[in-house]
Amino acid sequence: MVASVKARAMSASLKLSSLALGASARVKNIPKAGATFLRLREMGLLPGTMVMFVRAAPLGDPLEFKLRGYLLTLRREEAEQITIDP
């Protein structure tokens, strides 16, 4: 029963890469391992941070987000590993 509740909660989570153009969301979770994600945490991409999707490159990768007063560009594969609350 607990597993089914967790599964529903996980399926309700959206990925940062699925955010609509101009929409804002709050970061829910980021991966805890890897040099790339250490760098992102150092740049302020932490759980609870508000992010806004600004634009995507013409072919859809990379993606640009506004957070904490600056613009951050991420690869789509990086943005897919970050969960958000709309």
Number of C-alpha atoms within 10 A of each C-alpha: 6 6 8 9 9 11 11 10 10 11 8 12 15 18 18 27 21 13 18 13 13 12 12 20 19 17 21 19 17 20 13 9 8 8 9 11 18 14 11 15 15 10 13 12 21 17 15 13 14 19 25 19 23 18 17 17 10 8 6 10 15 17 21 21 22 17 17 12 7 8 14 18 18 17 14 17 12 18 20 15 15 21 23 25 16 16
